[in-house]
Amino acid sequence: MPHPITHSRLSPGAVGRPIPQPIALVICTGCEAEAFTKPGHLPHDWQVEAHGDMHFAFCPDCAIDLPKGDGQ
């Protein structure tokens, strides 16, 4: 018995609307500020500090306290 052909269509309410895009929530390790961004990307001016296999995100206000360079 052949497989039925599946058709894809948009419901009338979805016609003309943008396709939803995936988003990620990033929370600052220091102050718990929240920002939404594309998955796999940090929000603008945010920084990451790595400790072993762990990565910690910091908002621009908290990133001021992060060490700069490798000589501290």
N, C-alpha and C positions, 0 to 999 in steps of 0.2 A: 504494500500500500504506500503510495507516495506521501511525502510529508506535505502538510498544508503550507501554502505560501503565506507568509506573514507580511502584512503591510503596516507601515508606520505612518501616522498622520498626527498633526497637531489638533488639539481641541480648539473650538472656535474662540475660547477665551485666551488661548496662548498665542494666537496669530498676531504678529506685530510686536510682541514683547521680546526683549533681549533674552538670550539663553543664559540661565544662571551659571555663574562661575564659582569654582571652589574657593573658599577663603580659609585662612588659618588665624587663630587667636594667639597672640604673643603676649606674655605677661612678664613684666620687669621683675627680676630677682630682688632688686633693692626695695622698690616702693610699691610693687604690685600694680603699676599702671598697665592698662590693657590697650592693645592696638590690633587692628585687623590688617591682614596682608595676604598676598598670594602664598600658597604653600611653598615652602622651601626658600622663602625670601624674608629678610628682616625689614621692618618698617624703616623709613628714611631716618638717618642719623642714629639709629640704634647700633649697639656694639655687642660683641660676644666675647666672653672670657672662657677659655677652656681649662679644665682641670682633669687630666687623664682622659677618660672616655666621656666625661660629662661636659656639656656646653651650657653656659648661663647667659641669658639675654639681659641687657641693661638699656633703659630708655636714655635719651640724651641728657636729662638732668642727673641721673645716677652714673652715667658713663664718665662724667667729669672726674670721678674718684678712681677710675681704673688706671693702672700703671701704663705709661706711654713708653713704647720701645721695649728693649730687652735688657737695659742696664740699670735696673733699680734693685 
